[in-house]
Amino acid sequence: MARLSEFEEHRGRLWGVAYRITGSVTDADDAVQEAWLRWQALPDGEAARPRAYLTTVVSRICFDQLGSARSRRETYVGSWLPEPVLGGDGDATLPEDRVTLDESVGMALLAVLERLTPAERTAFVLHDVFAVPFAEIAEVVGRTPVSVRQLASRARRRVRAESPRRSVDRVEHRRAVDAFLAAATGRDLGALMKVLDPDAVWRADGGGKVSAARHPVHGRDKVARMVEGLLCRWASDTVTAEVREVNGAPGLVLSDPGSGQSAVVAFTVYRGLITEIDIVVNPDKLRHLGLGG
């Protein structure tokens, strides 16, 4: 039997690969567990390069998952957003060795990856994020290395074209989130309008289980009204709003123990203004966080 210690050495990387390919914490957990079962059944010394072997195994599992996941998302009620991951001081929901939070797990990028074919997405994640050689990716997607190179190139062009412009300055991003929170909690519409980009976009994922806009909302005025509507629904003395690391950047976690509701909000910021707001309120996508809402 292959050694547990060798698997554990690579567990964080494997989960990071799985989450970026699937956009689902649940599916990533399942993929890593399945990889562990296969590793456990492997005779000692069978895998000369454990990291490469395990990356291929977990990637193939996730690649196979994408086909059924795509059909499920075609019938999904409203906008589909990834299951969020949290980080930050005092957070016990996401061990440091599970996934490195960076721009490759940002909500906006993961939303763009949803528009790629399963083969394009897998090739892009493995090559551009994890530097896996094309020959190894070819084993995952069942293509030639030349074909995989073309898949990754096509995916890269689309990601560059469709990803929103964003600030790489974390201080600037945090400043915009703080301004949004102050304006929202203070019910200051003027201040809220000042922190929103004129072409701001609001996406909400309720999954048909919680009231949420079924389609993206575009424009500063309309987005501001969506924020006002959210505040009205969450008007309660028991609601808490906390700035937390959401998919690699400062965001918000809202919880209301009284009603049992929770929400995770991710922001895209450019030139000091909020250009995109992605809010997940589907309880099925928040269960793994143990927010206690």
Helices and strands as residue ranges (DSSP letters): H 4-22, H 25-40, H 50-74, E 86-87, G 103-105, H 107-113, H 118-124, I 125-129, H 134-141, H 145-162, H 170-185, H 189-195, E 196-205, E 217-218, H 220-233, E 240-246, E 249-256, E 261-270, E 273-280, G 283-285, G 287-289
